Amino acid sequence: MKKPPFCPNSCCDNYHFPEGKWFVKSGTYQTKRLGQVQRYQCRDCGKRFSEEIFSLDYHTHKYVSYKTIFQHIITSSGIRDLSRILNVSCTTVTNRIARLARQAMAISSQLTQDIRITEDLVADGFESFVSSQYLPNNINILAGKDSQFWFLSDYSQLTRKGRMTPKQKEKNSEIKKIVNIGRITVYKSFSDIIRKALDLHDHSEWEATSLYTDEHKQYQAVINALSFREQASLKHICISSKLARTITNPIFSVNYLDRELRKDNSDHTRETVQFAKNVNNLMDRLAIYRLYHNFIKPYRINKKEYKDETHGSMAGISTQNIRKELRTLFTRRRFLGQNLMMDNSDRKLWCRCLFTPLSFYADLYPGYILS
């Protein structure tokens, strides 16, 4: 690194707008992993830091290939698979996945902060579970109707439904007494989806944007709670979930994402032992897959006219900007304070604030991720 990009002190003016010669070199130190590392000091606030603070491997003692992790996460490999491939512990793999997820969320925030949509929107819930099938969840997804661009995903907790034996009903009742399902409901989660849809509409040139969903009662309840002006700008259209999941279906975008997640993400492959054990880890892997789907995966594989198009470019994001951000995906660490426009759902995940059912301990996180 020739020079530090900014001062890592979020309270310093040089954090957002570094100008001129705002730093001086302040010695070096030795590490086993990197050898000699340069130190710097900010001239304004006096903050001392090293060049390593801008690296994705900050606070690590062993190099692990992020590219290998990324390639396997999007092709349905599990944590233990990666642990054996990389010859490291499962904890190390999970730590690196969390780092990649923060990269993915920051890049998505940077590339979509000025987006102007030219299409309608589609929203629906993707159902899975964490820890036990007695604890299903609903991951609400917001996507572009034509581009299949994945704008946002938000987590909500459900209770088990369907037929159960008397013994299963008894166990289900016991779990309900322990787990506070009301902490993250479908209503709260879909409210965040609606806020994102309204924000996207505000950046469009349309008088009204259509939002297609299925006939879920909670969705309609959220829409009914909106103001008259918000309801006028966001036209809600309900589609029967019994319609064939073909490309002619108005909610094809989320049906398509549902299929891809079942195929490519080990947490959601049905009837396997690779289900998620932690909500934050589950959403981390989804954040990485969202980056891959939006900015790397081709929009259409078998059509020559879309050969070089991604879902992001189809949604109106510059291909040049996408390539610029992806160039440092595995190297330059992103900072939370540098991404103030990040969605609330991603911000909660960044800070490990999602609650895991039947877990009585909060997720621990290093303090540096809040800088």
N, C-alpha and C positions, 0 to 999 in steps of 0.2 A: 504494500500500500504506500503510494507516494505521499499522501497526506490524508488526515482524517476528514470525513465528509461533514461532520458537525460535532458540537460539544454534546456528550451524552447526558449532561445535566439538564433535565426537562424544564428547570426553572431559569435557565440561562437564555439570553437573547440569541446566542449562537446555536441553540438547539434547532430552531426553525429557519433562521436567516443568518447563517455565517457569512461574514464579509471580510475581505482583506486577510491579513496575517493575524488571525485571531488566536493562534496557538503557538507554543514553543516546544521544542524537544526537551524531554526531561529524563534522560538516562535510558538504560535498558535493563532487562532481567532475563535469566536463563530458565528454560523449561525442558523437560525430557521429550515432550512431544514435538515442540516447534523449534527448540534451540533458542537463539537470541530474539527477544521481542522488544520492540521500541515503545517507550513511554512518551506521553505528551502531557501538556498542561494548558488549560484554557487561560488566556490573558485576562478575561473579564471576570469570571467567577472563581478562578483558581482551581477548578476541578482537575485532578490528575487521573489519567486513564491510559490504557495501552491500546495498541492497534488491534489486539485480540478481541476487544469488546464489540467490534463491528463484525466479527466472524460468527457464522452459524454454529461453530464448535466452541463458543464461549462457555467456560465452566465445564469443560470435558477433559478427560485424561486419556481417551483412546479414540483414534480416528475410526469412523464407521462410514461406509459408502452410502450417502443419502440417495444417490441415483439408483443403487440396487434396491434400497428400501422402497423408493417410489415405484419402481417398475414392478415389484412384487405385490405392493399394496393394492394396485389397480388391477391385478390379475388373480384375485381371490386367494392369495397366500395368507396363512395365519401367522401369529406371533412366534409360535414355536418353529414353524418352517423357517422364518427369517433368522431366528436365533441359531439354528443349525447351519444355515447357509453362511452367515457372517461370523460364526464362532464367537458369539457374545451372549450375555444373559438376556432373558426376556425383558427384564427391567430396563436394560440398555436400549433394546429395540423400541420399547414403549416410549422412552425418553426422546429418542430421535424422531419418532413419529409425531410426538407432540410439538417438537421444534419445526418439523416440516409443515404441520397443520397451521402454526402461527404464520409461517411464510406464505402459505396458501391463502389464508384469510386476509393478510396485509396486501398481497398482490391483487386479489379480487377487489378489495376496497379501492385500491389505487386506480385500477382499470375501469371501474364502474362509477366512480364518483361524479363524472360529467356525462354519463350516458344519457342519450335522448331516445326513448323508445319510439318505434314506428309500427308497433304491433299490439295486439291484445294480450292479456295475461291469463294464465291458467294456474290454479292452485288445488292441491289435494293432499291427503295424508298417506304416508307410506308406513305400513304397520310392521313392527318387528318386536323383539323383546330383549331385555337385559337380565342376566343372572338366572331367571326362571320363567317358564311359560305362564306362570301365575302372575307375572308382572309384564304384560305387553305394553308397548309404547306406540305413539303416533308421531311420526316425523313429518310435519307439514312442509310442503315444497311449493315454491313459487317459481314459475318458468314462463318464458315467452311462448306464445301460441305457435308461431311460425318458425322461429329460430331454434326452439328447444333450449334456449339459454337458461341456465339454472341460476336464478337471482339469489335465492335465500332458502335456508332450511331451518326449522325451529322444532325443538323437542317438546313433547308433552307425554304425560304418564296416563295410562289407562288401567282399568281393572279387567280381570279375566271374564270372558263371556262365552256363551255356547253351552253345550251339554257337558255335564260333569257327573261323575258317580258320587254317591253320598260321602265317600271318603275324601274325594277331591273337593267337594263343597265345604267340608269341614276344614280342610287345610287352607282353602281360599279365604274363608272367614277369619282364620287366625292371622293370615298375612295382611288382610285389610285392617286389622286392629293395630298392627305394628307400623305399616307404611301409611304415611300421610299423602294420599293420592292428590289432594287438593292443592298441593304446592305448585304443580305445573299442569294445568288442565288444557284440554283442547281449545277451550274458549280463550284462555290467555295466550296460548301459542298462536292461534289464528289471528288474534288481534295484532300481533307483531307482523304477521304476514300482510294484513290489511294496511298497516302503517307504511310498510315498504311499498306496497302497490300504489298508495296515494302519493308517496314521495316520487315514485317513477312517473306517475301521471303529471305531477307538477313540473317535471322536466321534459314533458312532451308538448307537442303543439296541438293536441287534440282537445276538443271540448269535453269529451267523455271517453274513458277507456273501459272496455268490456273485461270483466273478470269471470272466467268460467270455472265452476266448481261442481261437485256432485251435490246430492240433496241432503247432506249432513245437517242436522238440526242446529248444531252449534255454529256452523258457518253462517246460517241465516240469522241467528241471534246476534252475532257480531255485527253483521251488516245493518240490522235493525237499530243497533245502538249508535250508529253513525249520525252525524248531523245531516240536515237536509242538503247542504252544499256538498258534503262529502259523498252522499248517496248519488247526487246528480253527476258528479265527476267520475264515479266508479260504478258502472252499470253491471249489476250482478246477474249472471245467467246460470241457472241450475240445469245440469245434465244428468240423466239417469245413469247410475253406475251399472245398470244391466245391459247397456249398449255394447256392441262388439268393440273390442280394443284395437280397432284398425286406424289407419291414418286419416280416415274421414271423421273419426270421433273428435268433437271439439276439444276434449281434454286429453288428446293423444300425447301431448308433451309430457305430462306427468306419468301417464301409463308407460310411455317409453322409458322414462327414468326409473320407474319401478322395475321394469324388466332388466335394465342394465345393472341396477344395484343387486338384484337377486343373482345375477350372473357373475359379476366382477368383484363383489365385496363379500369376504368370507363371513362377516358378522350376520349377513342376511340370507345366506344360502340355506334353504330349508332342510330340516331333519339332519343336521350335522352336529358335531361337538364343538364347532368353532364359533359359537354364539358369544356376544360381548358380555363382559363381566363388569364393566364400568361405563357409565353414561358419558363422561368426558372423553374417554378413549374411543368410544363408539363414534361420537361426533367429530373427533379429530380425524378419524379415517374417512368420514364423509366429506370433511372440508378438503382433504387432499384429493379425493375422487372428483369433487366439484371443480377444482382447478383443472384437473386432467380433462374432464368432460367439456368444460367451457373453452379452454385455450389451447389444448393439444390434440384432442381427438378430432378427426375429420368430420365435417358436417354430414357429408354423404360419401360413402366409399365407392359405390358402383356407378356414380354419375360424374363424367369427366368435367362438366362445367363447375362442379364444386370440389374439384380435386385439392385445391390449396386453401379451401375455406374451413374455418372452425365455427363452432356455435357462437363464439365471441365475435368474430368478424361478421357473421350473419346478423348479429344483434346491433351492429354499428360501431364496434370498437376497432380502432386502428390496428392493423396487423403489425405495423412497425412498433407501436407501443407494447403490444403483447410480447413480441420477441425481445424487446429491451428489458422488460420485467423478468421474463423467464431466464434470461442470460445469467442472472445472479441468484436464481432460485436455490441452489445448493451451496452458495458461498456467503453472500452478504446478508447479515442478520437484519431483520426488520424490527422496528421499535413501535410499541403501542402508541406513544405520544405523537409519532409521525403520521398516524392514521386516524385522525379525529373523526373522519366521516364513516368509520366502520359501523356496520349495523349492530344493534343492541344484542341480537342473538350471537353474533360472532364475538362481541366484546365479553359476554358472559362466559363463552367457551374459552377464550384467551385467558381469562382469570380463573379458570377451573371452578366455576360457580354452580355447575349443574349437579343436582343431587342424585346419587345412586341408591335405588331402593334396597333395603336390607343391609345397607352399609351404615355403620354408626360412627364413622370417622370422615371428616372432610378431606378432600384431596389436598395434599401438600404441594406447594409450588414455590420455586425459588423467587426471591424478591426482585431479581433483575428483570423478570418478564414484564413488570409493571412500568418500566422506564420508557 
